């Protein structure tokens, strides 16, 4: 059986011969990296939730390289707020719009962080994780149309680089691991 049989089957199923296998690779790689990410940082008794993801962001953001964080943050900022103006794509991310315990909604938090003159490293990290988590949910729960997944090649490339950097710089950090156990 051809190793690309799934891609070939999808092309035939959707009658879309333009599905670009090369452009789909970052999406496929994301599923592997996200699996490793969840396996590394979240367990059965400490499953992934937006709050735990933000807690992980709080305890780990100082370990991230400014270059890596700024690259993905600026990528998303330009994608969703070009020239500091809200782009319609931002609403399709489907961030939570409900305020909780006096805290702004994830939508408002990300919007404020993207439009701030000098956001903190912590806020940038949280914003990136909130958006990456939404990409994950939108992909795994059918919000992303399989026929057009190749249009997400660049976002997934950026996300994958960020996840690799995050895992490499934090997975073996005992201070982070010890703090994670009490979250």
N, C-alpha and C positions, 0 to 999 in steps of 0.2 A: 504494500500500500504506500502511495506517495506520502511523504512526510507533511506535505501541505494540503492533505485531503480535506481538512476542515475549511480552509480558505476557499478551496475550489468548490466545495459543496455550497458554501455561503454564496459564492458568485452565481452558481446555477440556481440556487433556491430563490434568491432575490432578483435573478436575471439582471445582475449588475456586474458585468465584467470589469468595470472600472474600480472595483474594490482593490485597493493597492496593498498588497501584502507587506511591502516595506513600511508603508505608513501605519499599518496596524501593529507592527512589532512593539512600539512603545506602550500600546494599550495592553498587549499580552505580557510584556515585561512588568508593567505595573501590577498586574494581578499576582505575579510571583513575589514582587517586592512587598506588596501590601500584606500578603500572607506571612512573610517573614517578619514584617513590622508588628503585626498583631500577635504573632507567636512570641516575639521577643518581649514586648511591652505589656501585653494583656493576657490574662489567663482565664480559665473557666470561672474562678471566683472573683476575678477582677476584669470583667469583660469591658470591651471598648464602649465608651459613651462619650458624647461631646465634652462633658465635664471632666472626665478622666483624661481626655486628650488635652484639654486646656491645662489641667494640673501637670501633666507630663511636660507640656510646653514651658510652664513656669519654672520647673526644677531643672530643665535642661538647656534653656536658651543661651546661657552663658558659655556653653561648650561649642556652640555652632560658630563656624567661621562667618565673619561679617560679609565676606564676598559671596559665599554660597547663599546666605539668607537674603542679602540685597538683590542678588540675581533673580531669585524666584519671586520675591516680593515685588520687585519692579516689573517683572514680566506680567504678574497678575494685575498690578496697578495700571499698566499700559493697556492691558486687555479689557479691564472693566471700567477704568476711569481715564481714558485718554484725554490729555490736556485738562485734567482735574474735573472732567464732565462725566457724569454717570452714563454708561453705555447700557443699552437694553440687555446685553448678555449677562450683566450682573444679576438681574432678576431671575434668569434661567438657572443660576447656580442653586437656587431654592434654599437659601440660608434661612434659619429659624427667625421669625419676625416677632416672637413673643418675649417680652421683658420678664425677667425672673428675679425675685428678691432684690428689687431695686436696681438690678444690673441691666444695661441696654441689651436689646436682642442681638443675636449674632450678626444679623444683617446690618443693624445700626453700628455695631462695634467695628465691623470690617469697613463699612463706608467711612466712618470717622477716621479710622487708621489710614486708609488709602488717601484721604484728602488732607490729613494733618501735614503741617510743614516739616516736622521733625519727629516722626513716631519713634517710640522706644523700641529697642530690640525685642523686648518681651511682647509688646503689642504686635510687632511684625510677625514674630513666630506664631503667636496665637492666630493671627489672620491667615497666615499660610496654612496652618493645620486645619482651620475651619473650612477653608476652600478645598484643600486636598481631601478632607473627609467627605465633603459634598460630591467631589468627583467620584470618589469611591462609591458612595451611595447611589448616585445617578447612574453609574456604570453597572453596578451589581444588581440594582433593582429596576432596571429596564428604562430609566429615563433617557439614556443615550440610545439613539436609533442605531441598530446594528448596521444598517445600510450606509450610514454616514460616519462611522467611527473614525475613518481615516482623517476627517477634518480636525480631530483632536490630537494629531500626531505631536505637534509642538508642545501643547500643555502637558501631555503625558511625559514627554522627554524631560521637561523642566522638573516635573514632580518626581520622576525617577532619580534624577541627579540629586535632588534634595533628600529623598528618602535614603539613598545610599550614603550620603554624607551624614545624615542624622544617625543612622545605624552605626556607621563606622566610628563616630565621635562619642556616642553615648552608651552603646550596648554593654560595653565592658567597664563602665564607670561605676565603681562600687558606691560612691556617694549618691548618685542618681538611683541606683538599684535599691539602696536602703531606704531612700525617701519614697520611692515608688511603692514600697511594701505597705506604707501607712496611708496611702491615698484612698 
